[in-house]
Every structure is written in structure tokens, then in C-alpha cells.
């Protein structure tokens, strides 16, 4: 199973973007995207590669679902 995660673009230098999620910054390659990426865009990141641009609302909804999943798992571990 593969997992991709939404991240917000902070800056772009050539084919490399600095992205941020929950206060953590990382680098993401843009080679797999055939479109221009700018600071403020949301991208779906998988293994360090941007695989898709996301609508900001879709990104926020996905992050909310991740939060709900993690909360559910924490409750299971505590129970």
C-alpha cells in the first residue's frame, strides 16, 4: 500500500520545492509534474516526489481525515 500526503509549497527552486506540513519542512522533487508549481500551492507528496497538485480545500479535507484517523488509533492504543 502506498501513502501520499498533502503539503503546502513554501518555495520552489528549479525542480525542487520546499514543502511544509504540520510545521515540518521537507524537500519534494517536481519532476513527475507536468505543470508549474508556485509558493502557496498544495501538492500530494509520495516518497519525496510531488505527484499531483491539490485544490486547497481538498488538501485541508484530507489532512482532517488523517487527524481523525490518528486520533482514532491513539484512542485504541489507550484503551
C-alpha positions as CSV (number, residue, x, y, z in Angstrom):
1,X,0.0,0.0,0.0
2,X,1.2,3.5,-0.8
3,X,0.6,6.6,1.1
4,X,0.7,10.2,-0.3
5,X,0.3,13.2,1.9
6,X,-0.7,16.8,1.2
7,X,1.9,19.5,1.8
8,X,2.0,23.3,1.2
9,X,4.7,24.7,-1.1
10,X,6.9,27.2,0.7
11,X,9.3,27.9,-2.1
12,X,10.4,26.5,-5.5
13,X,13.9,26.3,-6.9
14,X,14.0,24.6,-10.3
15,X,12.6,21.1,-9.9
16,X,12.8,21.2,-6.1
17,X,10.1,22.5,-3.8
18,X,10.3,23.2,-0.1
19,X,7.1,22.0,1.4
20,X,5.6,22.1,4.9
21,X,3.1,20.0,6.8
22,X,2.3,20.5,10.4
23,X,5.3,22.7,11.0
24,X,7.8,20.2,9.4
25,X,9.6,21.2,6.2
26,X,10.9,18.9,3.6
27,X,12.1,18.8,0.0
28,X,10.0,17.4,-2.8
29,X,11.0,16.7,-6.4
30,X,8.8,18.2,-9.0
31,X,10.0,16.1,-12.0
32,X,6.8,14.0,-12.1
33,X,4.5,17.0,-12.5
34,X,4.0,18.5,-15.9
35,X,2.9,21.9,-14.6
36,X,4.3,24.9,-13.0
37,X,4.4,25.0,-9.2
38,X,4.4,28.1,-7.1
39,X,4.7,29.0,-3.4
40,X,1.3,28.6,-1.8
41,X,0.2,25.6,-3.9
42,X,-0.7,22.4,-2.3
43,X,0.8,19.2,-3.6
44,X,0.3,15.5,-3.0
45,X,3.7,14.1,-2.0
46,X,4.8,10.4,-2.2
47,X,8.3,9.3,-1.3
48,X,9.7,12.8,-1.8
49,X,8.0,13.4,-5.2
50,X,5.1,15.6,-6.0
51,X,2.6,13.5,-7.8
52,X,-0.4,15.9,-8.1
53,X,-1.4,19.5,-7.4
54,X,-4.3,19.7,-5.0
55,X,-7.1,22.2,-4.5
56,X,-6.6,23.8,-1.1
57,X,-10.0,22.6,0.1
58,X,-9.2,19.1,-0.9
59,X,-5.9,19.3,0.9
60,X,-7.5,20.5,4.1
61,X,-10.2,17.8,4.0
62,X,-7.5,15.1,3.5
63,X,-5.5,16.5,6.4
64,X,-8.6,16.5,8.6
65,X,-9.2,12.8,7.7
66,X,-5.6,12.0,8.7
67,X,-6.2,13.8,12.0
68,X,-9.3,11.8,12.6
69,X,-7.5,8.5,11.8
70,X,-4.6,9.3,14.1
71,X,-7.0,10.3,16.9
72,X,-8.9,7.0,16.5
73,X,-5.6,5.0,16.6
74,X,-4.5,6.8,19.7
75,X,-7.8,6.0,21.4
76,X,-7.4,2.3,20.5
77,X,-3.9,2.3,21.9
78,X,-5.0,3.9,25.2
79,X,-8.0,1.6,25.6
